[in-house]
Amino acid sequence: MRRREFITLIGGVAAWPVVVRAQQPVRRVAVVLARRENDPLGLGYLSALRHGLREFGWHEGRDLQVEVRWAGGDADLMRQIATEFVRLKPDVVVASGSPAVAALKRSGSSIPVVFVGINEPVVQGFIASMAHPGGNITGFTQVDFFIVGKSVEMLKAIAPELTRVGLMYNP
């Protein structure tokens, strides 16, 4: 092999990562938040999601497109958004709130759904179990009532004279 052929070969190999990166498809993430668009907590959640995606090397405008919809607690709007997302065919839907997950489940779509901020996903019929959700829906729950029971047991061990415990919960 001649020197020029060798340099051309090495130059071509060095350019592979650039070519491969340029050919990567843009992934589409759809996000439905149960909160209103100007809600500081919802904006914080969205910011954290975007930050986490960047931490894993996904950058909006380069290899990622994020479609965000705000439902403001409106169940009818959640159903409309679910229908829209099924038409858009994103790679994954991140859903906040039980009404959003319920609407996406009813749609019959096979698009992967990751839920956040819901309680009792097994009881609500979204997944089979936390260990083995099955289907296309999985996620993170805020309250696992098994853990609440364990917490009460620990509290009783710490304060055996305790006879009453109150729990505030917003389903």
Rosetta constraint file for C-alpha pairs under 8 A:
AtomPair CA 1 CA 5 HARMONIC 6.40 0.50
AtomPair CA 1 CA 6 HARMONIC 6.54 0.50
AtomPair CA 2 CA 6 HARMONIC 6.20 0.50
AtomPair CA 3 CA 7 HARMONIC 6.19 0.50
AtomPair CA 4 CA 8 HARMONIC 6.07 0.50
AtomPair CA 5 CA 9 HARMONIC 6.11 0.50
AtomPair CA 6 CA 10 HARMONIC 6.17 0.50
AtomPair CA 7 CA 11 HARMONIC 5.96 0.50
AtomPair CA 8 CA 12 HARMONIC 6.11 0.50
AtomPair CA 9 CA 13 HARMONIC 6.29 0.50
AtomPair CA 10 CA 14 HARMONIC 6.14 0.50
AtomPair CA 11 CA 15 HARMONIC 6.29 0.50
AtomPair CA 12 CA 16 HARMONIC 6.53 0.50
AtomPair CA 15 CA 19 HARMONIC 6.35 0.50
AtomPair CA 16 CA 20 HARMONIC 5.93 0.50
AtomPair CA 17 CA 21 HARMONIC 5.91 0.50
AtomPair CA 18 CA 22 HARMONIC 6.14 0.50
AtomPair CA 19 CA 23 HARMONIC 6.34 0.50
AtomPair CA 20 CA 24 HARMONIC 6.45 0.50
AtomPair CA 24 CA 63 HARMONIC 7.08 0.50
AtomPair CA 25 CA 63 HARMONIC 6.59 0.50
AtomPair CA 26 CA 62 HARMONIC 7.18 0.50
AtomPair CA 26 CA 63 HARMONIC 4.37 0.50
AtomPair CA 26 CA 64 HARMONIC 5.12 0.50
AtomPair CA 26 CA 65 HARMONIC 6.69 0.50
AtomPair CA 27 CA 63 HARMONIC 6.14 0.50
AtomPair CA 27 CA 64 HARMONIC 4.82 0.50
AtomPair CA 27 CA 65 HARMONIC 6.12 0.50
AtomPair CA 27 CA 90 HARMONIC 7.59 0.50
AtomPair CA 27 CA 91 HARMONIC 6.26 0.50
AtomPair CA 28 CA 64 HARMONIC 5.93 0.50
AtomPair CA 28 CA 65 HARMONIC 4.79 0.50
AtomPair CA 28 CA 66 HARMONIC 5.90 0.50
AtomPair CA 28 CA 67 HARMONIC 7.42 0.50
AtomPair CA 28 CA 90 HARMONIC 4.86 0.50
AtomPair CA 28 CA 91 HARMONIC 5.29 0.50
AtomPair CA 28 CA 92 HARMONIC 6.99 0.50
AtomPair CA 29 CA 64 HARMONIC 7.43 0.50
AtomPair CA 29 CA 65 HARMONIC 6.21 0.50
AtomPair CA 29 CA 66 HARMONIC 4.82 0.50
AtomPair CA 29 CA 67 HARMONIC 6.20 0.50
AtomPair CA 29 CA 90 HARMONIC 5.71 0.50
AtomPair CA 29 CA 91 HARMONIC 5.97 0.50
AtomPair CA 29 CA 92 HARMONIC 5.25 0.50
AtomPair CA 29 CA 93 HARMONIC 5.90 0.50
AtomPair CA 29 CA 94 HARMONIC 7.35 0.50
AtomPair CA 30 CA 66 HARMONIC 5.80 0.50
AtomPair CA 30 CA 67 HARMONIC 4.65 0.50
AtomPair CA 30 CA 68 HARMONIC 5.99 0.50
AtomPair CA 30 CA 69 HARMONIC 7.98 0.50
AtomPair CA 30 CA 85 HARMONIC 6.96 0.50
AtomPair CA 30 CA 90 HARMONIC 6.08 0.50
AtomPair CA 30 CA 91 HARMONIC 7.90 0.50
AtomPair CA 30 CA 92 HARMONIC 6.30 0.50
AtomPair CA 30 CA 93 HARMONIC 4.62 0.50
AtomPair CA 30 CA 94 HARMONIC 6.17 0.50
AtomPair CA 31 CA 66 HARMONIC 7.24 0.50
AtomPair CA 31 CA 67 HARMONIC 6.02 0.50
AtomPair CA 31 CA 68 HARMONIC 4.71 0.50
AtomPair CA 31 CA 69 HARMONIC 6.20 0.50
AtomPair CA 31 CA 93 HARMONIC 5.67 0.50
AtomPair CA 31 CA 94 HARMONIC 4.72 0.50
AtomPair CA 31 CA 95 HARMONIC 5.93 0.50
AtomPair CA 32 CA 68 HARMONIC 5.97 0.50
AtomPair CA 32 CA 69 HARMONIC 4.87 0.50
AtomPair CA 32 CA 70 HARMONIC 5.86 0.50
AtomPair CA 32 CA 71 HARMONIC 7.04 0.50
AtomPair CA 32 CA 78 HARMONIC 7.90 0.50
AtomPair CA 32 CA 81 HARMONIC 7.49 0.50
AtomPair CA 32 CA 93 HARMONIC 7.59 0.50
AtomPair CA 32 CA 94 HARMONIC 6.41 0.50
AtomPair CA 32 CA 95 HARMONIC 5.04 0.50
AtomPair CA 32 CA 96 HARMONIC 6.16 0.50
AtomPair CA 32 CA 100 HARMONIC 7.07 0.50
AtomPair CA 33 CA 42 HARMONIC 7.00 0.50
AtomPair CA 33 CA 68 HARMONIC 7.73 0.50
AtomPair CA 33 CA 69 HARMONIC 6.38 0.50
AtomPair CA 33 CA 70 HARMONIC 4.99 0.50
AtomPair CA 33 CA 71 HARMONIC 6.11 0.50
AtomPair CA 33 CA 72 HARMONIC 7.59 0.50
AtomPair CA 33 CA 95 HARMONIC 6.32 0.50
AtomPair CA 33 CA 96 HARMONIC 4.92 0.50
AtomPair CA 33 CA 97 HARMONIC 7.16 0.50
AtomPair CA 33 CA 100 HARMONIC 7.98 0.50
AtomPair CA 34 CA 70 HARMONIC 6.17 0.50
AtomPair CA 34 CA 71 HARMONIC 4.99 0.50
AtomPair CA 34 CA 72 HARMONIC 5.26 0.50
AtomPair CA 34 CA 73 HARMONIC 5.05 0.50
AtomPair CA 34 CA 74 HARMONIC 7.72 0.50
AtomPair CA 34 CA 78 HARMONIC 7.87 0.50
AtomPair CA 34 CA 96 HARMONIC 5.68 0.50
AtomPair CA 34 CA 97 HARMONIC 5.62 0.50
AtomPair CA 34 CA 100 HARMONIC 7.24 0.50
AtomPair CA 35 CA 39 HARMONIC 6.41 0.50
AtomPair CA 35 CA 42 HARMONIC 5.99 0.50
AtomPair CA 35 CA 70 HARMONIC 6.11 0.50
AtomPair CA 35 CA 71 HARMONIC 6.05 0.50
AtomPair CA 35 CA 72 HARMONIC 4.27 0.50
AtomPair CA 35 CA 73 HARMONIC 5.92 0.50
AtomPair CA 36 CA 42 HARMONIC 7.44 0.50
AtomPair CA 36 CA 70 HARMONIC 5.75 0.50
AtomPair CA 36 CA 71 HARMONIC 6.37 0.50
AtomPair CA 36 CA 72 HARMONIC 4.04 0.50
AtomPair CA 36 CA 73 HARMONIC 7.45 0.50
AtomPair CA 37 CA 42 HARMONIC 7.36 0.50
AtomPair CA 37 CA 43 HARMONIC 7.44 0.50
AtomPair CA 37 CA 70 HARMONIC 5.54 0.50
AtomPair CA 37 CA 72 HARMONIC 7.23 0.50
AtomPair CA 38 CA 42 HARMONIC 7.72 0.50
AtomPair CA 38 CA 43 HARMONIC 7.08 0.50
AtomPair CA 39 CA 43 HARMONIC 6.16 0.50
AtomPair CA 40 CA 44 HARMONIC 6.06 0.50
AtomPair CA 41 CA 45 HARMONIC 6.27 0.50
AtomPair CA 42 CA 46 HARMONIC 6.24 0.50
AtomPair CA 43 CA 47 HARMONIC 6.07 0.50
AtomPair CA 44 CA 48 HARMONIC 6.10 0.50
AtomPair CA 45 CA 49 HARMONIC 6.22 0.50
AtomPair CA 46 CA 50 HARMONIC 6.25 0.50
AtomPair CA 47 CA 51 HARMONIC 6.06 0.50
AtomPair CA 48 CA 52 HARMONIC 6.03 0.50
AtomPair CA 49 CA 53 HARMONIC 6.20 0.50
AtomPair CA 50 CA 54 HARMONIC 6.26 0.50
AtomPair CA 51 CA 55 HARMONIC 6.20 0.50
AtomPair CA 52 CA 56 HARMONIC 6.46 0.50
AtomPair CA 53 CA 57 HARMONIC 6.49 0.50
AtomPair CA 53 CA 58 HARMONIC 5.20 0.50
AtomPair CA 53 CA 59 HARMONIC 7.12 0.50
AtomPair CA 54 CA 58 HARMONIC 4.85 0.50
AtomPair CA 54 CA 59 HARMONIC 5.51 0.50
AtomPair CA 58 CA 62 HARMONIC 7.90 0.50
AtomPair CA 58 CA 63 HARMONIC 6.25 0.50
AtomPair CA 58 CA 64 HARMONIC 6.08 0.50
AtomPair CA 59 CA 63 HARMONIC 5.83 0.50
AtomPair CA 59 CA 64 HARMONIC 5.58 0.50
AtomPair CA 60 CA 64 HARMONIC 4.53 0.50
AtomPair CA 60 CA 65 HARMONIC 5.44 0.50
AtomPair CA 60 CA 66 HARMONIC 6.96 0.50
AtomPair CA 61 CA 65 HARMONIC 6.27 0.50
AtomPair CA 69 CA 81 HARMONIC 7.14 0.50
AtomPair CA 71 CA 75 HARMONIC 7.64 0.50
AtomPair CA 71 CA 77 HARMONIC 5.76 0.50
AtomPair CA 71 CA 78 HARMONIC 5.73 0.50
AtomPair CA 71 CA 81 HARMONIC 7.91 0.50
AtomPair CA 73 CA 78 HARMONIC 7.91 0.50
AtomPair CA 74 CA 78 HARMONIC 6.28 0.50
AtomPair CA 75 CA 79 HARMONIC 6.42 0.50
AtomPair CA 75 CA 99 HARMONIC 6.02 0.50
AtomPair CA 75 CA 100 HARMONIC 7.64 0.50
AtomPair CA 76 CA 80 HARMONIC 6.44 0.50
AtomPair CA 77 CA 81 HARMONIC 6.11 0.50
AtomPair CA 78 CA 82 HARMONIC 6.11 0.50
AtomPair CA 78 CA 99 HARMONIC 6.66 0.50
AtomPair CA 78 CA 100 HARMONIC 5.40 0.50
AtomPair CA 78 CA 103 HARMONIC 6.65 0.50
AtomPair CA 79 CA 83 HARMONIC 6.24 0.50
AtomPair CA 79 CA 100 HARMONIC 7.15 0.50
AtomPair CA 79 CA 103 HARMONIC 5.18 0.50
AtomPair CA 79 CA 104 HARMONIC 7.58 0.50
AtomPair CA 80 CA 84 HARMONIC 6.20 0.50
AtomPair CA 81 CA 85 HARMONIC 6.09 0.50
AtomPair CA 82 CA 86 HARMONIC 6.23 0.50
AtomPair CA 82 CA 100 HARMONIC 7.14 0.50
AtomPair CA 82 CA 103 HARMONIC 5.96 0.50
AtomPair CA 82 CA 104 HARMONIC 5.31 0.50
AtomPair CA 82 CA 107 HARMONIC 7.20 0.50
AtomPair CA 83 CA 87 HARMONIC 6.46 0.50
AtomPair CA 83 CA 104 HARMONIC 7.79 0.50
AtomPair CA 83 CA 107 HARMONIC 6.99 0.50
AtomPair CA 84 CA 88 HARMONIC 6.24 0.50
AtomPair CA 85 CA 89 HARMONIC 6.14 0.50
AtomPair CA 85 CA 90 HARMONIC 6.90 0.50
AtomPair CA 85 CA 93 HARMONIC 7.87 0.50
AtomPair CA 86 CA 90 HARMONIC 7.69 0.50
AtomPair CA 86 CA 107 HARMONIC 7.58 0.50
AtomPair CA 86 CA 109 HARMONIC 6.52 0.50
AtomPair CA 86 CA 111 HARMONIC 7.56 0.50
AtomPair CA 89 CA 111 HARMONIC 7.11 0.50
AtomPair CA 90 CA 111 HARMONIC 7.23 0.50
AtomPair CA 91 CA 111 HARMONIC 6.72 0.50
AtomPair CA 91 CA 112 HARMONIC 7.13 0.50
AtomPair CA 92 CA 111 HARMONIC 6.06 0.50
AtomPair CA 92 CA 112 HARMONIC 4.98 0.50
AtomPair CA 92 CA 113 HARMONIC 5.87 0.50
AtomPair CA 92 CA 114 HARMONIC 7.45 0.50
AtomPair CA 93 CA 111 HARMONIC 7.18 0.50
AtomPair CA 93 CA 112 HARMONIC 6.29 0.50
AtomPair CA 93 CA 113 HARMONIC 4.76 0.50
AtomPair CA 93 CA 114 HARMONIC 6.21 0.50
AtomPair CA 94 CA 113 HARMONIC 5.88 0.50
AtomPair CA 94 CA 114 HARMONIC 4.84 0.50
AtomPair CA 94 CA 115 HARMONIC 5.83 0.50
AtomPair CA 94 CA 116 HARMONIC 7.39 0.50
AtomPair CA 95 CA 100 HARMONIC 5.98 0.50
AtomPair CA 95 CA 101 HARMONIC 6.10 0.50
AtomPair CA 95 CA 113 HARMONIC 6.87 0.50
AtomPair CA 95 CA 114 HARMONIC 6.14 0.50
AtomPair CA 95 CA 115 HARMONIC 4.75 0.50
AtomPair CA 95 CA 116 HARMONIC 6.25 0.50
AtomPair CA 96 CA 100 HARMONIC 6.53 0.50
AtomPair CA 96 CA 101 HARMONIC 7.46 0.50
AtomPair CA 96 CA 115 HARMONIC 5.84 0.50
AtomPair CA 96 CA 116 HARMONIC 5.06 0.50
AtomPair CA 96 CA 117 HARMONIC 5.81 0.50
AtomPair CA 96 CA 118 HARMONIC 7.12 0.50
AtomPair CA 97 CA 101 HARMONIC 6.63 0.50
AtomPair CA 97 CA 115 HARMONIC 7.43 0.50
AtomPair CA 97 CA 116 HARMONIC 6.93 0.50
AtomPair CA 97 CA 117 HARMONIC 5.98 0.50
AtomPair CA 97 CA 118 HARMONIC 5.41 0.50
AtomPair CA 98 CA 102 HARMONIC 5.97 0.50
AtomPair CA 98 CA 118 HARMONIC 5.75 0.50
AtomPair CA 98 CA 119 HARMONIC 7.88 0.50
AtomPair CA 99 CA 103 HARMONIC 6.08 0.50
AtomPair CA 100 CA 104 HARMONIC 6.22 0.50
AtomPair CA 101 CA 105 HARMONIC 6.03 0.50
AtomPair CA 101 CA 113 HARMONIC 7.78 0.50
AtomPair CA 101 CA 115 HARMONIC 6.78 0.50
AtomPair CA 101 CA 126 HARMONIC 7.38 0.50
AtomPair CA 102 CA 106 HARMONIC 6.11 0.50
AtomPair CA 102 CA 126 HARMONIC 7.23 0.50
AtomPair CA 103 CA 107 HARMONIC 6.28 0.50
AtomPair CA 104 CA 108 HARMONIC 7.23 0.50
AtomPair CA 104 CA 109 HARMONIC 7.18 0.50
AtomPair CA 104 CA 113 HARMONIC 7.87 0.50
AtomPair CA 105 CA 109 HARMONIC 7.14 0.50
AtomPair CA 105 CA 126 HARMONIC 7.20 0.50
AtomPair CA 110 CA 136 HARMONIC 6.08 0.50
AtomPair CA 111 CA 136 HARMONIC 6.63 0.50
AtomPair CA 112 CA 136 HARMONIC 4.75 0.50
AtomPair CA 112 CA 137 HARMONIC 5.97 0.50
AtomPair CA 113 CA 136 HARMONIC 6.11 0.50
AtomPair CA 113 CA 137 HARMONIC 4.73 0.50
AtomPair CA 113 CA 138 HARMONIC 6.37 0.50
AtomPair CA 113 CA 139 HARMONIC 7.81 0.50
AtomPair CA 114 CA 137 HARMONIC 5.98 0.50
AtomPair CA 114 CA 138 HARMONIC 5.07 0.50
AtomPair CA 114 CA 139 HARMONIC 4.69 0.50
AtomPair CA 114 CA 140 HARMONIC 7.75 0.50
AtomPair CA 115 CA 137 HARMONIC 7.40 0.50
AtomPair CA 115 CA 138 HARMONIC 6.24 0.50
AtomPair CA 115 CA 139 HARMONIC 4.47 0.50
AtomPair CA 115 CA 140 HARMONIC 6.13 0.50
AtomPair CA 115 CA 141 HARMONIC 7.81 0.50
AtomPair CA 116 CA 139 HARMONIC 5.90 0.50
AtomPair CA 116 CA 140 HARMONIC 5.05 0.50
AtomPair CA 116 CA 141 HARMONIC 6.19 0.50
AtomPair CA 116 CA 142 HARMONIC 7.72 0.50
AtomPair CA 117 CA 140 HARMONIC 6.71 0.50
AtomPair CA 117 CA 141 HARMONIC 5.59 0.50
AtomPair CA 117 CA 142 HARMONIC 5.36 0.50
AtomPair CA 118 CA 140 HARMONIC 7.50 0.50
AtomPair CA 118 CA 141 HARMONIC 5.26 0.50
AtomPair CA 118 CA 142 HARMONIC 6.01 0.50
AtomPair CA 118 CA 143 HARMONIC 7.90 0.50
AtomPair CA 119 CA 141 HARMONIC 5.51 0.50
AtomPair CA 119 CA 142 HARMONIC 5.85 0.50
AtomPair CA 119 CA 143 HARMONIC 5.67 0.50
AtomPair CA 119 CA 144 HARMONIC 7.22 0.50
AtomPair CA 119 CA 171 HARMONIC 6.96 0.50
AtomPair CA 120 CA 124 HARMONIC 6.18 0.50
AtomPair CA 120 CA 141 HARMONIC 7.17 0.50
AtomPair CA 120 CA 143 HARMONIC 7.33 0.50
AtomPair CA 120 CA 144 HARMONIC 6.86 0.50
AtomPair CA 120 CA 145 HARMONIC 7.82 0.50
AtomPair CA 121 CA 125 HARMONIC 6.25 0.50
AtomPair CA 121 CA 126 HARMONIC 5.31 0.50
AtomPair CA 121 CA 127 HARMONIC 6.07 0.50
AtomPair CA 121 CA 141 HARMONIC 7.30 0.50
AtomPair CA 122 CA 126 HARMONIC 5.93 0.50
AtomPair CA 122 CA 127 HARMONIC 5.16 0.50
AtomPair CA 122 CA 128 HARMONIC 5.79 0.50
AtomPair CA 122 CA 129 HARMONIC 5.69 0.50
AtomPair CA 122 CA 130 HARMONIC 7.26 0.50
AtomPair CA 126 CA 137 HARMONIC 6.89 0.50
AtomPair CA 127 CA 133 HARMONIC 4.68 0.50
AtomPair CA 127 CA 134 HARMONIC 6.42 0.50
AtomPair CA 127 CA 135 HARMONIC 7.44 0.50
AtomPair CA 127 CA 137 HARMONIC 6.52 0.50
AtomPair CA 127 CA 138 HARMONIC 6.93 0.50
AtomPair CA 128 CA 132 HARMONIC 6.60 0.50
AtomPair CA 128 CA 133 HARMONIC 4.91 0.50
AtomPair CA 128 CA 134 HARMONIC 6.19 0.50
AtomPair CA 129 CA 133 HARMONIC 4.88 0.50
AtomPair CA 129 CA 134 HARMONIC 7.85 0.50
AtomPair CA 130 CA 138 HARMONIC 7.97 0.50
AtomPair CA 133 CA 137 HARMONIC 6.87 0.50
AtomPair CA 133 CA 138 HARMONIC 5.94 0.50
AtomPair CA 134 CA 138 HARMONIC 7.88 0.50
AtomPair CA 143 CA 147 HARMONIC 7.72 0.50
AtomPair CA 143 CA 148 HARMONIC 7.63 0.50
AtomPair CA 144 CA 148 HARMONIC 6.59 0.50
AtomPair CA 145 CA 149 HARMONIC 6.20 0.50
AtomPair CA 146 CA 150 HARMONIC 6.39 0.50
AtomPair CA 147 CA 151 HARMONIC 6.06 0.50
AtomPair CA 148 CA 152 HARMONIC 6.31 0.50
AtomPair CA 149 CA 153 HARMONIC 6.33 0.50
AtomPair CA 150 CA 154 HARMONIC 6.22 0.50
AtomPair CA 151 CA 155 HARMONIC 6.10 0.50
AtomPair CA 152 CA 156 HARMONIC 6.11 0.50
AtomPair CA 152 CA 165 HARMONIC 7.87 0.50
AtomPair CA 153 CA 157 HARMONIC 6.25 0.50
AtomPair CA 154 CA 158 HARMONIC 6.19 0.50
AtomPair CA 155 CA 159 HARMONIC 5.99 0.50
AtomPair CA 155 CA 160 HARMONIC 7.93 0.50
AtomPair CA 156 CA 160 HARMONIC 4.96 0.50
AtomPair CA 156 CA 161 HARMONIC 7.62 0.50
AtomPair CA 156 CA 162 HARMONIC 6.26 0.50
